[in-house]
Amino acid sequence: MLSSPLSTLQAWTTHITDAQLPVMRRTRRALDRLALDVDRVSARDLTVIAMEDPFLTVRAFAHMAAHRSRRQLTDIASVEGCVLMIGVPPFFRAFAELPTVEDQLRHCMPALKGLLRVIRRSRRAAAFAWDFAKWRTDLEIEQIANATLLHGLADMLMYYFAPELMLRIEAIQRDQPTRRSRMIQREVLNVELHELQHALAQRWHLPELMVTLMDSDHSDHPRVRNVLYAVNLARHSTRGWTDPALPDDYRDIAGLLNADPAFVQSQLESGRGLASGR
């Protein structure tokens, strides 16, 4: 674990991509259980596990890219597609005995709590994104959900690889709430998390569609807005439905879905989801 910042974006990118990525403890246990009877495991079984764990999701895509055939001309843009291309038994061989975030951060509980908080919020955002995409009858629902799940990937990785630095960022944000997050990140890390995320996505050769969906600079695209609005909603509703930013979220979502903001609010706050109200 790093306690002082690396000097450049390239140094951070190399350090992270050269290391072995962890998974969550629950993921490791689920994979270990399935490994007891590999012949009965389907690609969908592994996909369900991966879509609950951003680390396993990005590992699957990175592994696929590193082992892709020269004859493969198009990106595999879903986790299930990655598993099908890798094969179930090779998948288990490639991802056996994985380290867990809980073991790595057991001596730094504040960082572990911060990491798990980001992961929970990312899973919640992915569920919202799936719901929005289903309403829109989008043909790339899983890719949109995966991109949403990985939207906060750089934050998660830094909690894991540089927990002390991430806790320092948290402290500055608490003490100086009016300062821009990007300025604080550059001050503490020598890099901004959004540019680190983009560099990692390029280094791991994540699917082009997913990289685009994770990039707020493409917010004119409906699918990117699908991701961003889900991320915003997950962040603002973490502690309930009273955050003052939520009315703006409802209006944004309603505009994306061509729906009534009051309907969006009632469906989301009731927990029924939007697609169920069609």
Backbone as JSON, one array per atom type, in Angstrom:
{
  "sequence": "MLSSPLSTLQAWTTHITDAQLPVMRRTRRALDRLALDVDRVSARDLTVIAMEDPFLTVRAFAHMAAHRSRRQLTDIASVEGCVLMIGVPPFFRAFAELPTVEDQLRHCMPALKGLLRVIRRSRRAAAFAWDFAKWRTDLEIEQIANATLLHGLADMLMYYFAPELMLRIEAIQRDQPTRRSRMIQREVLNVELHELQHALAQRWHLPELMVTLMDSDHSDHPRVRNVLYAVNLARHSTRGWTDPALPDDYRDIAGLLNADPAFVQSQLESGRGLASGR",
  "N": [[0.85, -1.2, 0.0], [0.49, 2.21, -0.8], [1.8, 5.09, 0.79], [2.59, 7.56, 0.12], [2.3, 9.85, -2.62], [2.56, 8.83, -6.08], [4.47, 10.18, -8.8], [3.51, 10.81, -11.37], [0.85, 10.51, -13.85], [1.32, 8.32, -15.52], [2.96, 6.76, -13.89], [1.23, 6.05, -11.8], [-0.68, 4.61, -13.27], [0.83, 2.47, -14.29], [1.68, 1.26, -11.92], [-0.74, 0.3, -10.82], [-1.81, -1.34, -12.86], [0.14, -3.26, -13.09], [-0.11, -4.66, -10.8], [-1.83, -7.25, -8.89], [-5.25, -7.4, -9.09], [-7.74, -7.24, -6.54], [-10.63, -9.02, -5.22], [-13.93, -8.81, -3.8], [-14.6, -10.24, -0.56], [-16.94, -11.76, -0.42], [-17.27, -12.38, -3.08], [-15.04, -13.99, -3.61], [-15.7, -16.18, -1.97], [-18.07, -17.03, -3.19], [-17.14, -17.8, -5.73], [-15.43, -19.85, -4.96], [-17.27, -21.7, -3.99], [-18.71, -22.34, -6.33], [-16.66, -23.47, -7.78], [-16.43, -26.0, -6.83], [-18.02, -27.63, -8.31], [-17.59, -27.43, -11.23], [-18.56, -28.24, -13.71], [-21.25, -27.79, -13.67], [-21.55, -25.1, -13.79], [-22.55, -22.11, -15.32], [-21.99, -19.53, -17.84], [-23.65, -17.4, -17.24], [-24.03, -17.7, -14.49], [-21.53, -16.89, -13.49], [-21.49, -14.33, -14.46], [-23.51, -13.04, -13.0], [-22.33, -12.96, -10.47], [-20.08, -11.36, -11.01], [-21.25, -8.91, -11.71], [-21.91, -7.88, -9.31], [-19.57, -7.11, -8.24], [-17.26, -4.78, -8.8], [-14.49, -5.05, -9.13], [-14.04, -7.71, -9.99], [-15.43, -7.6, -12.35], [-13.91, -5.75, -13.92], [-11.55, -7.15, -13.99], [-12.28, -9.37, -15.53], [-12.78, -8.23, -18.06], [-10.23, -7.14, -18.6], [-8.64, -9.43, -18.62], [-9.76, -10.79, -20.76], [-9.14, -9.03, -22.85], [-6.36, -9.17, -22.83], [-5.91, -11.72, -23.72], [-7.09, -11.99, -26.13], [-7.93, -13.21, -29.37], [-6.2, -12.78, -32.48], [-7.93, -12.89, -34.53], [-10.22, -11.89, -33.55], [-12.16, -9.29, -34.12], [-13.9, -7.44, -33.1], [-14.97, -5.73, -30.1], [-15.62, -7.46, -27.05], [-18.35, -6.78, -25.23], [-19.69, -7.37, -22.9], [-19.86, -8.93, -19.66], [-20.71, -11.57, -19.62], [-20.19, -12.29, -22.25], [-17.4, -12.17, -22.18], [-16.83, -14.32, -20.41], [-17.82, -16.46, -21.9], [-16.07, -16.4, -24.07], [-13.61, -16.84, -22.81], [-14.09, -19.25, -21.5], [-15.54, -21.48, -19.13], [-14.07, -23.35, -17.32], [-11.32, -22.41, -17.81], [-11.71, -19.81, -16.86], [-12.04, -20.14, -14.09], [-9.5, -21.15, -13.51], [-7.92, -18.96, -14.14], [-8.73, -17.09, -12.28], [-8.27, -18.04, -9.7], [-7.66, -18.33, -6.16], [-7.73, -15.58, -5.39], [-6.73, -12.39, -4.02], [-8.38, -10.59, -1.35], [-10.25, -7.57, -0.79], [-10.98, -7.07, 1.8], [-9.12, -8.51, 3.37], [-6.74, -7.23, 2.66], [-7.13, -4.62, 3.58], [-7.57, -4.86, 6.27], [-6.22, -3.75, 8.41], [-6.73, -1.13, 8.2], [-9.34, 0.13, 8.78], [-11.02, 2.46, 8.37], [-10.48, 3.11, 5.66], [-11.31, 0.75, 4.41], [-14.04, 0.84, 5.0], [-14.67, 3.14, 3.55], [-14.13, 2.25, 0.93], [-15.98, 0.09, 0.66], [-18.3, 1.55, 0.89], [-18.29, 3.05, -1.49], [-18.46, 0.95, -3.33], [-20.96, -0.19, -2.69], [-22.6, 1.98, -3.36], [-22.07, 2.1, -6.08], [-23.12, -0.31, -6.99], [-25.78, 0.16, -6.45], [-26.22, 2.33, -8.16], [-25.83, 1.04, -10.61], [-28.04, -0.64, -10.66], [-30.09, 1.28, -10.85], [-29.4, 2.35, -13.34], [-29.81, 0.17, -15.02], [-32.58, -0.04, -14.79], [-33.42, 2.43, -15.92], [-32.44, 2.1, -18.53], [-33.89, -0.1, -19.35], [-36.47, 0.97, -19.41], [-36.1, 2.7, -21.52], [-35.9, 0.9, -23.53], [-33.39, 0.12, -24.41], [-30.85, -1.48, -26.3], [-28.48, -2.18, -25.22], [-28.37, -2.87, -22.48], [-26.96, -4.34, -20.46], [-24.31, -3.52, -20.89], [-24.52, -0.8, -20.3], [-25.2, -0.94, -17.6], [-22.88, -2.19, -16.6], [-20.94, -0.22, -17.18], [-21.84, 1.77, -15.48], [-21.5, 0.54, -13.01], [-18.72, 0.55, -12.94], [-18.12, 3.19, -12.85], [-17.09, 4.59, -10.68], [-14.57, 3.49, -10.42], [-11.84, 4.31, -10.23], [-11.77, 5.62, -7.75], [-12.32, 3.43, -6.05], [-10.07, 1.81, -6.53], [-8.0, 3.43, -5.59], [-8.6, 3.62, -2.86], [-7.89, 1.06, -2.23], [-5.16, 0.71, -3.07], [-3.88, 2.98, -2.11], [-4.69, 3.77, 0.63], [-4.23, 5.58, 2.8], [-3.83, 8.01, 1.53], [-6.29, 8.43, 0.28], [-7.9, 8.72, 2.53], [-6.86, 11.07, 3.47], [-7.72, 12.82, 1.5], [-10.49, 12.65, 1.97], [-10.56, 13.88, 4.51], [-9.74, 16.52, 3.93], [-11.81, 17.3, 2.26], [-13.93, 17.28, 4.07], [-13.12, 19.33, 5.81], [-12.85, 21.49, 4.12], [-15.25, 22.12, 2.44], [-16.04, 23.61, 0.22], [-14.11, 23.53, -1.69], [-13.0, 22.37, -4.9], [-13.27, 18.99, -5.88], [-11.5, 17.88, -7.73], [-9.25, 19.53, -7.58], [-8.33, 18.99, -5.02], [-7.73, 16.28, -5.24], [-5.6, 16.37, -7.09], [-3.77, 17.78, -5.6], [-3.19, 16.01, -3.49], [-2.69, 13.51, -4.7], [-1.26, 13.94, -7.02], [-2.55, 13.6, -9.36], [-5.66, 13.56, -11.13], [-8.65, 11.81, -10.38], [-10.47, 11.17, -12.42], [-8.94, 11.32, -14.76], [-7.08, 9.35, -14.26], [-8.75, 7.14, -14.22], [-9.56, 7.04, -16.9], [-7.09, 6.55, -18.14], [-6.46, 4.04, -17.09], [-8.56, 2.52, -18.12], [-7.89, 2.6, -20.82], [-5.39, 1.3, -20.75], [-6.1, -1.24, -19.88], [-7.58, -2.0, -21.99], [-10.39, -1.79, -22.1], [-13.74, -2.27, -23.37], [-14.61, -0.13, -26.09], [-17.14, 1.08, -26.13], [-17.85, 0.93, -23.43], [-15.89, 2.55, -22.24], [-16.58, 5.02, -23.35], [-19.14, 5.35, -22.24], [-18.49, 5.69, -19.59], [-17.45, 8.18, -19.47], [-17.98, 11.44, -18.71], [-17.65, 13.55, -20.41], [-18.94, 13.01, -22.7], [-21.6, 13.65, -22.46], [-23.7, 14.41, -24.06], [-24.77, 12.25, -25.24], [-27.45, 9.96, -25.08], [-27.12, 7.43, -23.77], [-24.87, 7.85, -22.17], [-25.85, 9.84, -20.5], [-27.74, 8.29, -19.26], [-26.12, 6.7, -17.65], [-24.8, 8.7, -16.07], [-26.95, 10.01, -14.75], [-27.95, 7.93, -13.24], [-25.77, 7.46, -11.55], [-25.66, 9.93, -10.19], [-28.16, 9.89, -8.91], [-27.88, 7.65, -7.22], [-25.87, 8.58, -5.54], [-27.07, 10.81, -4.3], [-29.24, 9.72, -3.02], [-28.34, 8.06, -1.08], [-28.6, 8.23, 1.72], [-31.3, 8.23, 2.02], [-34.4, 9.76, 0.86], [-34.3, 12.55, 0.95], [-32.45, 14.41, 0.18], [-31.49, 17.62, -0.98], [-30.73, 17.83, -3.63], [-32.12, 15.99, -5.09], [-34.65, 16.67, -6.43], [-33.7, 17.93, -8.79], [-32.41, 15.74, -9.93], [-34.62, 14.1, -10.47], [-35.91, 15.61, -12.43], [-33.96, 15.59, -14.46], [-33.82, 12.83, -15.05], [-36.45, 12.37, -15.84], [-36.52, 13.92, -18.17], [-34.7, 12.48, -19.75], [-36.09, 10.09, -20.06], [-38.43, 10.84, -21.13], [-40.66, 11.25, -19.46], [-42.96, 11.97, -16.74], [-41.86, 14.13, -14.16], [-42.98, 13.9, -11.55], [-44.02, 11.33, -11.59], [-41.66, 9.87, -11.93], [-40.39, 10.46, -9.49], [-42.21, 9.32, -7.62], [-42.18, 6.59, -8.31], [-39.49, 5.88, -7.93], [-38.99, 6.54, -5.22], [-40.74, 4.84, -3.98], [-39.58, 2.44, -4.37], [-40.32, 0.76, -6.37], [-39.28, 1.03, -8.89], [-38.77, 2.3, -12.24], [-39.32, 0.97, -14.68], [-41.22, -0.88, -14.01], [-43.54, 0.51, -13.94], [-44.54, 0.9, -16.43]],
  "CA": [[0.0, 0.0, 0.0], [1.27, 3.44, -0.92], [1.48, 6.13, 1.76], [2.95, 8.83, -0.51], [1.82, 9.8, -4.0], [3.47, 8.68, -7.2], [4.7, 11.51, -9.36], [2.86, 11.07, -12.65], [-0.26, 9.66, -14.24], [1.86, 7.06, -16.04], [3.45, 5.96, -12.77], [0.05, 5.48, -11.13], [-1.3, 3.62, -14.16], [1.7, 1.29, -14.33], [1.65, 0.61, -10.6], [-2.01, -0.41, -10.63], [-2.01, -2.4, -13.86], [1.13, -4.32, -12.86], [-0.47, -5.37, -9.57], [-2.96, -8.17, -8.98], [-6.45, -6.79, -8.54], [-8.45, -8.09, -5.59], [-12.09, -9.09, -5.33], [-14.55, -8.76, -2.49], [-14.59, -11.54, 0.11], [-18.14, -12.5, -0.8], [-17.02, -12.88, -4.43], [-14.1, -15.12, -3.47], [-16.44, -17.32, -1.42], [-19.02, -17.51, -4.2], [-16.37, -18.51, -6.75], [-14.94, -21.1, -4.36], [-18.39, -22.65, -3.94], [-18.99, -22.81, -7.68], [-15.54, -24.26, -8.26], [-16.58, -27.38, -6.37], [-18.74, -28.4, -9.34], [-17.42, -26.55, -12.38], [-19.34, -28.7, -14.85], [-22.62, -27.29, -13.57], [-21.5, -23.64, -13.78], [-22.77, -21.46, -16.62], [-21.46, -18.17, -17.98], [-24.57, -16.5, -16.56], [-23.74, -17.8, -13.05], [-20.36, -16.07, -13.21], [-21.85, -12.94, -14.76], [-24.28, -12.52, -11.87], [-21.36, -12.66, -9.41], [-19.23, -10.24, -11.43], [-22.0, -7.66, -11.74], [-21.98, -7.38, -7.94], [-18.21, -6.8, -7.8], [-16.58, -4.03, -9.86], [-13.13, -5.54, -9.34], [-14.1, -8.91, -10.83], [-15.87, -7.16, -13.68], [-12.8, -5.18, -14.69], [-10.59, -8.24, -14.21], [-12.76, -10.2, -16.64], [-12.54, -7.51, -19.31], [-8.79, -7.02, -18.82], [-8.14, -10.76, -18.98], [-10.24, -11.06, -22.12], [-8.37, -8.21, -23.79], [-4.97, -9.64, -22.86], [-5.85, -13.03, -24.34], [-7.96, -12.01, -27.31], [-7.36, -13.74, -30.61], [-6.0, -11.81, -33.55], [-9.08, -12.96, -35.42], [-11.35, -11.21, -32.91], [-12.1, -7.93, -34.65], [-14.79, -6.55, -32.36], [-14.9, -5.81, -28.65], [-16.62, -8.16, -26.26], [-18.8, -5.65, -24.41], [-20.43, -7.82, -21.73], [-19.13, -9.9, -18.85], [-21.08, -12.91, -20.08], [-19.43, -12.53, -23.47], [-16.02, -12.47, -21.77], [-16.77, -15.68, -19.86], [-18.03, -17.39, -23.01], [-14.85, -16.44, -24.87], [-12.55, -17.43, -21.99], [-14.46, -20.61, -21.13], [-15.76, -21.56, -17.69], [-12.92, -23.9, -16.58], [-10.19, -21.47, -17.81], [-12.04, -18.66, -16.01], [-11.71, -20.51, -12.71], [-8.05, -21.27, -13.39], [-7.33, -17.62, -14.19], [-9.13, -16.29, -11.13], [-8.19, -18.84, -8.47], [-6.85, -17.8, -5.05], [-7.64, -14.12, -5.51], [-6.72, -11.64, -2.76], [-9.64, -9.88, -1.1], [-10.08, -6.21, -0.28], [-11.12, -7.1, 3.27], [-7.85, -8.94, 3.95], [-5.72, -6.21, 2.41], [-7.38, -3.39, 4.34], [-8.05, -5.19, 7.63], [-5.56, -2.89, 9.39], [-7.1, 0.26, 7.9], [-10.79, 0.01, 8.68], [-11.68, 3.62, 7.72], [-10.36, 2.99, 4.2], [-12.18, -0.35, 3.99], [-15.41, 1.34, 5.02], [-14.82, 4.04, 2.41], [-14.19, 1.45, -0.29], [-17.24, -0.63, 0.61], [-19.35, 2.55, 0.65], [-18.28, 3.35, -2.93], [-18.93, -0.23, -4.05], [-22.42, -0.27, -2.49], [-23.22, 3.04, -4.15], [-21.91, 1.74, -7.49], [-24.11, -1.36, -7.28], [-27.09, 0.83, -6.45], [-26.29, 3.1, -9.4], [-25.98, 0.1, -11.72], [-29.45, -1.08, -10.67], [-30.87, 2.39, -11.42], [-29.08, 2.46, -14.77], [-30.51, -0.93, -15.69], [-33.99, 0.33, -14.81], [-33.6, 3.49, -16.92], [-32.2, 1.55, -19.88], [-35.03, -0.97, -19.68], [-37.56, 1.88, -19.79], [-35.76, 3.25, -22.84], [-35.77, -0.26, -24.42], [-32.05, 0.16, -24.98], [-30.36, -2.82, -26.63], [-27.19, -2.39, -24.56], [-28.65, -2.68, -21.06], [-25.89, -4.85, -19.61], [-23.13, -2.67, -21.02], [-24.8, 0.43, -19.56], [-25.11, -1.27, -16.18], [-21.47, -2.42, -16.28], [-20.25, 1.07, -17.18], [-22.25, 2.47, -14.26], [-20.82, -0.15, -11.91], [-17.3, 0.9, -12.95], [-17.96, 4.65, -12.96], [-16.24, 5.04, -9.57], [-13.49, 2.51, -10.29], [-10.59, 4.91, -9.76], [-11.9, 5.82, -6.3], [-12.18, 2.13, -5.4], [-8.69, 1.36, -6.64], [-7.13, 4.23, -4.73], [-8.82, 3.17, -1.49], [-7.19, -0.21, -2.06], [-3.72, 0.83, -3.25], [-3.33, 4.14, -1.38], [-5.76, 4.13, 1.58], [-3.92, 6.78, 3.6], [-4.02, 9.2, 0.69], [-7.72, 8.63, 0.11], [-8.43, 9.24, 3.79], [-6.43, 12.47, 3.53], [-8.66, 13.54, 0.63], [-11.74, 12.72, 2.72], [-10.42, 14.86, 5.59], [-9.71, 17.86, 3.33], [-13.16, 17.6, 1.78], [-14.75, 17.61, 5.24], [-12.69, 20.6, 6.38], [-12.95, 22.55, 3.12], [-16.3, 21.58, 1.56], [-16.26, 24.42, -0.98], [-13.04, 23.29, -2.67], [-13.31, 21.41, -5.94], [-12.67, 17.67, -5.62], [-10.37, 17.63, -8.62], [-8.09, 20.24, -7.07], [-7.85, 18.25, -3.85], [-7.11, 15.05, -5.74], [-4.29, 16.67, -7.68], [-2.89, 18.2, -4.51], [-2.81, 14.85, -2.67], [-2.28, 12.35, -5.49], [-0.56, 14.38, -8.23], [-3.36, 13.18, -10.5], [-7.1, 13.59, -10.89], [-9.16, 10.45, -10.48], [-11.13, 10.93, -13.7], [-7.94, 11.05, -15.78], [-6.52, 8.05, -13.93], [-9.71, 6.13, -14.67], [-9.49, 6.95, -18.36], [-5.82, 5.93, -18.5], [-6.56, 2.62, -16.76], [-9.45, 1.9, -19.1], [-7.13, 2.43, -22.06], [-4.34, 0.31, -20.54], [-6.73, -2.55, -19.78], [-8.3, -2.21, -23.24], [-11.82, -1.98, -21.88], [-14.49, -2.02, -24.61], [-14.74, 1.29, -26.44], [-18.45, 1.54, -25.69], [-17.84, 1.12, -21.99], [-15.07, 3.73, -21.95], [-17.39, 6.19, -23.69], [-20.23, 5.49, -21.28], [-17.94, 6.11, -18.3], [-16.85, 9.51, -19.66], [-19.0, 12.5, -18.66], [-17.43, 14.5, -21.5], [-19.85, 12.63, -23.79], [-22.92, 13.7, -21.84], [-24.75, 14.67, -25.04], [-25.27, 10.95, -25.69], [-28.44, 9.45, -24.12], [-26.61, 6.34, -22.94], [-23.97, 8.43, -21.16], [-26.73, 10.47, -19.52], [-28.33, 7.18, -18.51], [-25.13, 6.35, -16.62], [-24.55, 9.82, -15.17], [-28.12, 10.27, -13.92], [-28.01, 6.84, -12.26], [-24.71, 7.72, -10.57], [-26.09, 11.06, -9.36], [-29.27, 9.46, -8.07], [-27.35, 6.78, -6.17], [-25.12, 9.4, -4.58], [-27.94, 11.72, -3.54], [-30.25, 8.97, -2.25], [-27.65, 7.1, -0.22], [-29.12, 8.3, 3.09], [-32.74, 8.43, 1.98], [-34.94, 10.54, -0.25], [-34.49, 13.92, 1.41], [-31.36, 15.27, -0.28], [-32.04, 18.74, -1.77], [-30.38, 17.7, -5.06], [-32.95, 14.98, -5.74], [-35.6, 17.2, -7.43], [-33.01, 18.11, -10.07], [-32.22, 14.41, -10.48], [-35.89, 13.63, -11.02], [-36.16, 16.32, -13.68], [-33.02, 15.08, -15.46], [-34.24, 11.48, -15.43], [-37.71, 12.5, -16.58], [-36.17, 14.39, -19.51], [-34.09, 11.37, -20.49], [-37.06, 9.02, -20.31], [-39.67, 11.44, -21.64], [-41.66, 10.88, -18.46], [-43.34, 13.05, -15.83], [-41.0, 14.12, -12.97], [-43.7, 13.41, -10.37], [-44.08, 9.88, -11.72], [-40.31, 9.38, -11.66], [-40.17, 10.56, -8.05], [-43.03, 8.37, -6.88], [-41.73, 5.22, -8.58], [-38.18, 5.65, -7.32], [-39.07, 6.59, -3.76], [-41.5, 3.68, -3.51], [-38.79, 1.26, -4.55], [-40.86, -0.09, -7.43], [-38.54, 1.18, -10.13], [-39.52, 2.96, -13.31], [-39.79, 0.06, -15.72], [-42.39, -1.6, -13.54], [-44.72, 1.36, -14.07], [-44.93, 1.08, -17.84]],
  "C": [[0.88, 1.24, 0.0], [0.82, 4.46, 0.12], [1.91, 7.51, 1.26], [2.63, 8.73, -2.0], [2.92, 9.5, -5.0], [3.47, 10.0, -7.98], [3.89, 11.83, -10.61], [1.68, 10.14, -12.88], [0.25, 8.31, -14.74], [2.35, 6.17, -14.91], [2.31, 5.31, -12.02], [-0.55, 4.36, -11.98], [-0.48, 2.33, -14.19], [1.65, 0.53, -13.01], [0.39, -0.24, -10.43], [-2.16, -1.56, -11.6], [-1.0, -3.53, -13.71], [0.78, -5.17, -11.64], [-1.63, -6.34, -9.83], [-4.17, -7.51, -8.33], [-7.14, -7.77, -7.59], [-9.89, -8.3, -6.03], [-12.64, -8.93, -3.92], [-14.58, -10.17, -1.88], [-15.8, -12.38, -0.3], [-17.99, -13.09, -2.19], [-16.11, -14.1, -4.38], [-14.84, -16.36, -2.96], [-17.41, -17.9, -2.44], [-18.3, -18.29, -5.29], [-15.86, -19.85, -6.21], [-16.05, -22.14, -4.3], [-18.68, -23.22, -5.33], [-17.89, -23.72, -8.21], [-15.61, -25.72, -7.82], [-17.29, -28.26, -7.4], [-18.77, -27.57, -10.63], [-18.32, -26.94, -13.54], [-20.77, -28.18, -14.84], [-22.7, -25.76, -13.64], [-21.69, -23.1, -15.19], [-22.11, -20.08, -16.65], [-22.35, -17.17, -17.26], [-24.34, -16.53, -15.05], [-22.58, -16.88, -12.68], [-20.65, -14.59, -13.48], [-22.6, -12.31, -13.6], [-23.34, -12.14, -10.72], [-20.55, -11.42, -9.77], [-19.97, -8.91, -11.38], [-22.3, -7.12, -10.34], [-20.61, -6.91, -7.44], [-17.47, -6.08, -8.93], [-15.18, -4.56, -10.16], [-13.13, -6.79, -10.23], [-14.55, -8.54, -12.24], [-14.71, -6.63, -14.5], [-11.72, -6.23, -14.93], [-11.0, -9.09, -15.41], [-12.49, -9.52, -17.97], [-11.04, -7.42, -19.62], [-8.19, -8.35, -19.24], [-8.54, -11.1, -20.42], [-9.4, -10.3, -23.13], [-6.94, -8.72, -23.94], [-4.82, -10.96, -23.61], [-6.7, -13.12, -25.61], [-7.21, -12.52, -28.52], [-7.19, -12.63, -31.64], [-7.18, -11.79, -34.51], [-10.3, -12.27, -34.83], [-11.29, -9.72, -33.25], [-12.95, -6.95, -33.87], [-14.65, -6.77, -30.86], [-15.98, -6.74, -28.1], [-17.08, -7.17, -25.19], [-19.64, -6.07, -23.22], [-19.61, -8.83, -20.97], [-19.45, -11.32, -19.31], [-20.34, -13.27, -21.37], [-17.98, -12.86, -23.17], [-15.9, -13.91, -21.28], [-16.93, -16.71, -20.97], [-16.77, -17.52, -23.86], [-13.71, -17.11, -24.1], [-12.8, -18.91, -21.77], [-14.56, -20.72, -19.62], [-14.57, -22.17, -16.94], [-11.69, -22.98, -16.62], [-10.45, -20.23, -16.95], [-11.67, -18.97, -14.57], [-10.21, -20.64, -12.52], [-7.39, -19.89, -13.33], [-7.59, -16.82, -12.92], [-9.19, -17.1, -9.84], [-7.33, -18.12, -7.43], [-6.67, -16.29, -5.13], [-7.53, -13.47, -4.14], [-8.05, -10.91, -2.58], [-9.36, -8.49, -0.52], [-10.15, -6.19, 1.24], [-9.83, -7.52, 3.94], [-6.79, -7.86, 3.81], [-5.89, -5.01, 3.33], [-7.81, -3.66, 5.78], [-7.4, -4.33, 8.71], [-5.85, -1.41, 9.14], [-8.61, 0.3, 7.69], [-11.48, 1.23, 8.08], [-11.62, 3.56, 6.2], [-11.25, 1.87, 3.68], [-13.63, 0.1, 3.97], [-15.66, 2.29, 3.86], [-14.95, 3.28, 1.1], [-15.53, 0.74, -0.42], [-18.41, 0.32, 0.38], [-19.43, 2.88, -0.84], [-18.82, 2.17, -3.73], [-20.45, -0.37, -3.91], [-23.13, 0.77, -3.33], [-23.15, 2.71, -5.64], [-22.9, 0.65, -7.88], [-25.51, -0.76, -7.35], [-27.27, 1.63, -7.74], [-26.5, 2.19, -10.6], [-27.41, -0.41, -11.82], [-30.35, 0.02, -11.24], [-30.65, 2.48, -12.92], [-29.78, 1.38, -15.57], [-31.99, -0.59, -15.85], [-34.27, 1.39, -15.87], [-33.46, 2.93, -18.33], [-33.34, 0.63, -20.31], [-36.23, -0.13, -20.1], [-37.34, 2.38, -21.21], [-35.69, 2.16, -23.91], [-34.44, -0.23, -25.16], [-31.56, -1.27, -25.21], [-29.05, -3.15, -25.92], [-27.34, -2.25, -23.03], [-27.48, -3.15, -20.19], [-24.64, -4.0, -19.69], [-23.31, -1.36, -20.26], [-24.66, 0.18, -18.06], [-23.66, -1.49, -15.77], [-20.69, -1.11, -16.22], [-20.6, 1.87, -15.93], [-21.57, 1.86, -13.05], [-19.36, 0.28, -11.79], [-17.06, 2.41, -12.95], [-17.05, 5.2, -11.86], [-15.02, 4.16, -9.36], [-12.21, 3.12, -9.75], [-10.63, 5.17, -8.26], [-11.68, 4.51, -5.56], [-10.73, 1.67, -5.39], [-7.76, 2.14, -5.72], [-7.37, 3.93, -3.25], [-8.03, 1.9, -1.21], [-5.68, -0.03, -2.09], [-3.1, 1.96, -2.43], [-4.34, 4.62, -0.34], [-5.48, 5.39, 2.38], [-4.16, 8.05, 2.8], [-5.51, 9.47, 0.47], [-8.36, 9.17, 1.39], [-8.03, 10.7, 3.98], [-7.35, 13.33, 2.66], [-9.99, 13.71, 1.33], [-11.67, 13.83, 3.77], [-10.43, 16.29, 5.04], [-11.1, 18.25, 2.86], [-14.1, 17.94, 2.92], [-14.42, 19.0, 5.77], [-12.89, 21.77, 5.43], [-13.99, 22.16, 2.07], [-16.52, 22.38, 0.28], [-15.19, 24.2, -2.04], [-13.46, 22.23, -3.67], [-12.56, 20.1, -5.69], [-11.44, 17.44, -6.48], [-9.11, 18.32, -8.14], [-7.48, 19.51, -5.88], [-7.15, 16.97, -4.29], [-5.73, 15.32, -6.3], [-3.3, 17.09, -6.6], [-2.35, 16.99, -3.74], [-2.17, 13.75, -3.49], [-1.37, 12.68, -6.67], [-1.3, 13.96, -9.5], [-4.82, 13.34, -10.13], [-7.68, 12.22, -11.18], [-9.82, 10.17, -11.83], [-10.11, 10.65, -14.79], [-7.23, 9.72, -15.52], [-7.46, 6.94, -14.43], [-9.64, 5.94, -16.18], [-8.21, 6.24, -18.79], [-5.85, 4.43, -18.21], [-7.45, 1.89, -17.75], [-8.73, 1.65, -20.42], [-6.09, 1.33, -21.9], [-4.92, -1.11, -20.49], [-7.52, -2.9, -21.05], [-9.77, -2.56, -22.99], [-12.57, -1.66, -23.16], [-14.72, -0.53, -24.85], [-16.08, 1.85, -25.98], [-18.46, 1.81, -24.2], [-17.03, 2.35, -21.6], [-15.85, 5.01, -22.23], [-18.48, 6.42, -22.65], [-19.74, 5.97, -19.93], [-17.45, 7.55, -18.33], [-17.92, 10.58, -19.72], [-18.8, 13.55, -19.75], [-18.32, 14.2, -22.7], [-21.31, 12.7, -23.32], [-24.04, 14.1, -22.81], [-25.38, 13.38, -25.53], [-26.27, 10.41, -24.66], [-27.93, 8.33, -23.22], [-25.66, 6.84, -21.86], [-24.79, 9.13, -20.09], [-27.42, 9.42, -18.66], [-27.41, 6.79, -17.35], [-25.0, 7.47, -15.59], [-25.74, 10.07, -14.24], [-28.29, 9.17, -12.88], [-26.97, 7.03, -11.16], [-25.11, 8.85, -9.63], [-27.2, 10.64, -8.41], [-28.79, 8.57, -6.93], [-26.62, 7.58, -5.11], [-26.06, 10.21, -3.7], [-28.97, 10.98, -2.7], [-29.64, 7.97, -1.29], [-28.26, 7.06, 1.18], [-30.63, 8.52, 3.12], [-33.13, 9.38, 0.86], [-35.2, 11.99, 0.14], [-33.41, 14.88, 0.93], [-31.93, 16.39, -1.17], [-31.69, 18.67, -3.26], [-31.31, 16.76, -5.8], [-33.98, 15.55, -6.72], [-34.96, 17.45, -8.79], [-32.75, 16.77, -10.74], [-33.5, 13.9, -11.14], [-36.2, 14.32, -12.35], [-35.23, 15.82, -14.79], [-33.47, 13.71, -15.98], [-35.52, 11.53, -16.26], [-37.44, 12.98, -18.01], [-35.57, 13.29, -20.36], [-35.13, 10.35, -20.93], [-38.35, 9.52, -20.94], [-40.85, 11.05, -20.75], [-41.96, 12.09, -17.59], [-42.46, 13.0, -14.59], [-41.7, 13.59, -11.72], [-43.82, 11.89, -10.4], [-42.72, 9.26, -11.4], [-40.05, 9.37, -10.16], [-40.95, 9.48, -7.3], [-42.56, 6.93, -7.09], [-40.41, 4.92, -7.89], [-38.28, 5.6, -5.8], [-39.86, 5.42, -3.18], [-40.7, 2.4, -3.61], [-39.28, 0.35, -5.66], [-40.03, -0.05, -8.69], [-39.41, 1.74, -11.22], [-40.11, 1.98, -14.3], [-41.03, -0.69, -15.31], [-43.67, -0.81, -13.73], [-45.16, 1.58, -15.5], [-46.2, 0.29, -18.16]]
}
